[in-house]
C-alpha cells in the first residue's frame, strides 16, 4: 500500500473521530454551559462558540484530505459512521443537526474543493472549508438550538482550525510533488 493511501486511512479515522468528539464536547466541555444549550468556549475576544467548534474546524480540513487521498465516497461514508458513533455520546437532536449540517456543507465543499484541489490545494482547502463552515454553522445552530446566537463564534472558531492547518497542507502538497517527480524519473 502506498504511503499516500495509508495517510488517507489515517485522515479517514481522524475525520470520523472528529464528529462524535465534537458532539460530545458540546454537551460536556466549556467555560460555561448554557441550560438546555451548549457548553461554550471563547474563540476570540468577546466571542464564544459551542465547544465542539474546534473539532469541526479540524473535521472540515480532514474531509478534504480524505477526499484527496481516498475519494468522495469515503467522505460520505465517514459522515455516516461518525454520525452513528455520535449516537452513543450525544442526544439524537444534536446528532441529527450535525449530520444534516455536515451533508449540506459537504455538497458545497464538493462544488468548491473538487475542481480546485489538483491545481491549487491550499486555495481549495481554505475556500471550501470557509464556505462549508459558514453553511455548517448556520444549519447546525438553527437545527440544534433553534437560533443563530453563536454563529459568529462558530465561524471564527472553525476558521482558526482551517488557518492552523495551512502549513500542514502546504507540507503535504510539497511532499506529494516531490514523490510525483521521483516516480516520474
N, C-alpha and C positions, 0 to 999 in steps of 0.2 A: 504494500500500500504506500502511496506517495506521501511525502511529508505534508503536502497541502491538503490531501484528503483526511489525514489524521488530524490536522488542525481543524478541519471542517467539523469533525465529530466532537472535538473539544469545544468549539464555538457553539455547536448544537446543544451540548449538555449545559453550557453556561446560559444559553438563551432560555432553555426550558426551565432551569433553576430560577432564573430571574423572576419569572411570572408568579410562582407560588410564594417566593420570598417577599416580593413586593406586596402581594395581597395580605400576607401575614403581618408584615410591618405596619400596614395602615391601621390595623386594629390593636397593635401591641407596643409599638416603639414610637416615642416622640417626646418633645419637651413639654407638650401639653396634649391631652386627649379630650376632644370635644364630646360631651354627652350625645349619644346616638349619632356620632360623626367620626371623623378620622382622628388619628393621632398625628400631630403636626411637628414639623421641624423648620427651623429658619433656613432659608436658601439665599437670602440677600438681606441687606438692611431694610427692615420694615415689611419683608415678605416671608410668609410661611406657606408650606405646602404639606399635603399628606405625605407621611414618611416614606412610603414606597416609591416616591418620585425618583429617587436616585437609582434604584434598581431598574425602573422602567426606562430611564435615560440610557442606562447601560444595555438594556434589552434591545432598544432601538438600533444601537450600533451592532450588537451581536447578530440581530436578524439580517443585517446587510452582509455581515461576514459569512453567515450560514448560506445565504443565497449565493454569494460569490464562490464559495467552496463546494457546496452540495446541490444548490438549485432551489427554485421556488417551492416545489412540492414539499421539501424538507422543512421549510419555514412554516408552511401551513400546518403540517403535521405537528411541529413543535408547539404551535399555539394551542392545538387541541390537547396535546399531552400536558402542557403547562397548566391549562385550564382544569384538566382532570385532577392534577395534583393540588391545585388551589382549592378544590372542593374539600380537601382534608384539613385545610388550615384557615379558611375564611368563609364567611357567610355566603349563601347562594346568591344573594343580590349583588354582592361585591364581585363575585366570580363572573356572573352574567355581564355586569357592566364592564369588567376587564376584558372579557372575550369579545364583546361587541366592539369596544373601543379599539382593541388590537386588530381585529379583522378589518374594520373600516380604515384605520391608519395604514394597514398593510397594503390595501388596494392603492392608496395614494403613494405609498412607498414604491410599489412595483412600477407605477407610472413614471416616477422620477428617477429612482435608482437604476432600474434595469437598463434604460438606454444610455445612461451616462457612465456607468461603472467601468466599462472597458477602456474608455479614453481618459476619464477624469475621476479616479476613485475617490479622492478626498472631497472633491466638489459633490460627487454623488452621495457620499455618506452624510455630509453636512446638510445639503439641500433636502434630501429625502427624509432624514431624521428630523429636521426642523418642521417640515410640512407634517410628517407623521406625529410629532409630539404635540403640535397645536391641535390636530384632529383628535388624537388620543385624549388629550387633556379635557377638551370641551365635552366630548361624548362621555368619557368616564365620569367626570364630576356630575354631569347632569343626570346620568343613569344611576350612579351610586348614591348621590347625596341630594339630588333634586335641585341643585343650584350650581352656580359658577363662582362661588365666593373665593376659591383658591386658585383660579385659573392662571393668574399672573405668576404665582409661586410655582405652580405645576410647570409652566413653560420655562421659567428660569432654572428651576431645579433639574429638569431633564436636559436642558441645553448645557448645563455645567458638565454633565457626563459626556455629552457629544463633544464638547470642546476639549475635555481632558483626553478623549480617545484619539484626537488628531495625530499626535506623534506616533502612536502605535500603528494607526492606519498607514501613515507615511512610511514607517519602517517595513511593514508588510508589503506594501506596493514596491518599494525599492528592492527588497529581497526577492519578490516574485519576478521582477525584471531581470535580476541577476541570474536566477535559476533558469529563466527562459533563454537568456543569452548563452548560458553554459550548455543547455540542452541542444541549442541550435548549432553550437560549434563542433 
